Amino acid sequence: MFLQSKQRGALVEVLDVNNLVDPVKDKVQAQVQAGQEEQEPEEYAKADLIFPSGESLPRCWVDADYRTN
């Protein structure tokens, strides 16, 4: 799945979507999509990721207590 880094403004490919949708995990492994050579995976905080359209990640992906608030 491709998301955008708020800090860099670059597209990143999330390597494990299960970690992305797990609200207990606050970081995911992703690769920057820039240049012709494949980049090394890096760890990104979910708080730094948005959809390419500019929308935030769903609350149920980032807040383990989303049902109680």
Residue pairs with C-beta under 8 A, 6 or more apart in sequence:
1 13
1 14
1 17
1 20
2 11
2 12
2 13
2 14
2 33
2 52
3 11
3 12
3 14
3 30
3 49
3 50
3 51
3 52
3 57
4 10
4 11
4 12
4 49
4 50
4 51
4 52
5 11
5 12
5 32
5 44
5 48
5 49
6 48
6 49
6 50
7 48
8 32
10 32
10 33
10 34
11 32
11 33
11 34
11 52
12 30
12 31
12 32
12 33
12 44
12 49
13 30
13 31
13 33
14 20
14 28
14 29
14 30
14 49
15 28
15 29
15 30
15 31
15 41
16 28
16 29
19 25
19 27
19 28
19 29
20 28
20 46
20 57
20 61
21 60
21 61
22 61
23 60
23 61
23 62
23 63
23 64
23 66
24 64
25 46
26 45
26 46
26 47
26 62
27 43
27 44
27 45
27 46
28 43
28 44
28 46
28 49
29 41
29 42
29 43
29 44
30 41
30 42
30 44
30 49
31 38
31 39
31 40
31 41
31 42
32 39
32 42
33 39
46 57
46 61
46 62
47 62
49 57
50 56
50 57
51 57
59 66
60 66
63 69
